Amino acid sequence: MKTNRFFRKRYLVKYLVIVLMMSSCVSQKKTLLLQDKTETGTPKEFLNQKTTKYKIQPGDQLYIRVFSVDPKTSRLFQTDMPLHYTNTTKELNSYKVDQDGYINFSFIDKVFVKGLTVDEARKLLQENINEYFKEATVVVKLVYYRVSVLGEVEDPGTFMIENKEVNVLQAIAQAGGIKTFGNRRKVILVRQTEKGSKMHYLDLTDDALLEAEEFYLMPNDVVYVEPLGSKNAAYEKMPYTILISTLTLGLTVYSIFFK
């Protein structure tokens, strides 16, 4: 009789341990990024244009500077200021796109830039400047390049991007990375369109993401990392709910076996 109880206790302990481990763990395959789905094991090259097709919209702030070998021309466009690309410099040399899609640039009057890419706007301004000044170079950048990262990340929020482009992995890294229970297979990208917004679903565990058109983000993109379904049944730091449920189940089983 004692022997049977001993084995029953050992069985109960093993059962509780197995249930606890299965309930609180997340499969490693669900957390690894950019997995080789073909499992070839050989190095692969992924082609991506690394450029966005963002079209300028009303309300955008365009940083514009005109450089010239002629000091008088430089001072005329305030380009004798420090060359450091700081927030203050951007603000002082920026022009807001009005609701009709125009900017009022020095000595050129209104220039229609709505619907153009930043590079197309630069070329248009260069053509206009060339009519008045020789040997002048125009530089155009977006002042406010915001992307937002929400959901199961360590530090969600809206981030200002200094580089010309940023990809979805870099944006998530800036948000502190994905939490344990973040769903890496179903990350939602919300992107503005001419008619409203469009949702894209990204699988961060698939290395084919590196060639996807949505890999590089555009201004005002929103990245949302969904929680895994298992998060509803467990906490990341300490699975109190699982622990209590398991202990309750264990006591029930114990009472049945040893009453």
N, C-alpha and C positions, 0 to 999 in steps of 0.2 A: 504493500500500500504506500509506504514511504517512498519507495523507488518510483512508483507511478507519479506521485506528486512532484518528485524532483524533476522528472522529465517533463512534466506539464509546465512547471515553472520555467524551465529552460526554453521550452517552446514558446511560452508567452513572452519572455524577454526578447527572444529573437524576432518574434512577430512585431513587437512594438518598435524595435530598432529599425526593421525593414520598412514599416509603414512610415515612420518619421523621416527616414532618408529619402524615400520615394516622393514624399509630399513636399519637401522643402528644396529639392535640387532641381536645377534647370539643365537640360541636356547641353553638352558642350557644342554639339552641332548647331544648336539654335543661337549660340553666342559668337561663333566665329564669323568674321566678315570676309567677303570676296573669296569664297570657296570656289575651287575649280570643279564645276559641275560635271565636266567630262572626265575628270580624274586622270588626266594624261600624265601628270607629274613632270611635264617639261615646261620650261619657261615660255610664256606667251606674251605677245605684244598686242596692245590695245590702241586703236586709233581713235583720236578725238580731236575735234577742231580747237578746243580750248578757248573758244570765243562765244560770246552770247549774242543773240539777235534782238537784244532789248531795244525797243523803240521809245524815243523820248515822248513824255506825256506832260500835259499841263500840270504845273506845280513843281516840276523838277527844277533843281538848281544846277546850272552848268558853270563849272570853273573854266574861265577863259583867260588865257594870257597870250600876248603878242610879243615875240622876241625880235629884236632887230639889231644889226650892227651899228645903226645910227642911234646915238644916245638920246637925241631929241625925240625920236619915234618911240623909244623905250619909255621915256618919262611921260610921253603923251598917253601911253596905255598903262602907266604905273608899273611897268615891269623892271624898274630900277630897285624894286623892293627885294628883300632876301629871297633866295631861291628855295629855301626850305619849304616843303609842302606841308605846312601846319594847318590846323583848323582855322586859325585867324586869317592866314593867307588865303585859304579857300573862300572864306566868307567875304573878304574884301574884294576878291576878284571873281565873284560869282554873279550870275544873272538868272533870274527866275523866269521860267516859261509861263506866260499868262494863259488864261482860259481859252484863248483863241489859238494858242500854239506858237506865239511869237515871243522873241526876246528883243529888248531894246539895247543894242550894242553900240558902243561909242563910234560916232561919225558915220555909221552905216544905216542908221534908222532901224526900222523893224526887219527882223529876219525870221521867216517861218521855219521852225525846226520840228514841229510836232510830226510824229510818225517816222522820223529819221533815226538811224543808229547814231551813236556818238561819233563814229568815224565819218559818217556821211555829213553830219553837222559841221565837223571840223573842216572837211573839204569845201563845203559851201561857204563858210566864213573865210577860208583861205582865198577863195576866188574873189570875194568881196573886198578883202584887205588888199589884194594885189592890184586892184583898180586905183588905189590911193597911195600905197606905199610899196617901195621896192625892197627886196631882200628882207622880207618880214616872214616870220614863221608863227603859225597859230597852233596853240595847244588847247584841247578841249577834254574835260573829264567830268564825270558825274560827281557832284559834291556829296549828295546824300545817297549812299548805296546801303540800304538796310535789308537784312534778312532776319527772320525770326525762327527760333527753334523751340518747340514746345513738346510737352508730353514727358515720356520716361527718359529724361536726361538729367544730369546732375545740376546744371545751372541754366534753366530755361530763360529765355528772354529775347530781346531784339538787339542785334549787333550791327555796328557800323563796319563796313568792309573797306579797307584801305587799298587793297589790290584791285587790279582791273577785273579779275574774275576769281571766283571761289567755288569749289565743288562741294557737294553735299557732305562728304566725309570731313572736310575742313570745317564746315559750319557746325557740324555735330561735335567735333573736337573742341571748338571754341566754346560750346555749351557744356563742356566738361565730360563729354562722352555719354554713351547709353548706359542706363542702369541695368542691373542684373535681369530684371523682368521686362525690359523693353523688347518689343517685337521687331527684330531686325529684318524679318522677312516681309513686313508690311508697313513701310514708312510712307506716310502720305505727304506729297508735295502739292501745295496749293499755289497756283500761278495765275497772275492777272492776264486777262485777254481783252480784246477790244469789246467783247460783248459782256464780260463779267469776270468769272474765275473758272479755272479748270483744275480738277484733281488728277494727280498722277500717283500711281502706286509703285514704289521702288523696293526691290529686294536687295538689301545690303549684303546678304550672304552669297550672292551670285556675282562672280567676277565679270560677268557680261555687263554689269552696271557701268564699268569703265568706258564702254562705248556708247552708252545710252545718251540720247539728246538732253535728257534731264539731269545728267551727272553734274554739269556746271549750272550754278544758280543764276538767277536774274534778280535785279533790284525788286524789293518788296515780296520776294518769295517767302512762303511759310512752310517750314518742315515740321511735321508732327509725328512723333514716335509713339505708336500705340503700345499699350501694355499687353503682355502675354495673358492668355486666359487663366493660367495657373496663378497669376498674382491675386486673383480674387480669393484664393484659398490659402495664401501665405504672405508673410511680411519679409522684407529683404534682410533686415538686421536680425530679427528674432521671431520665428514663426509661432507666436503665442497662440493663435487660433488653432493651429495644427497640434501644438503641444497639448492644449487643453482637451481637444477632441480625442486625441490618441490616448491620453490618460483616462478619460471617461470610458472609452471603448475598452481599455485594458482592465479597468475595474469591473466593468460588466462581464467581460470574459472570465476574469478571476473569480467573480461570485458564482458563475455557472460551473466552473471547473472544481472549485474548492469548497463550496458550501456544504 
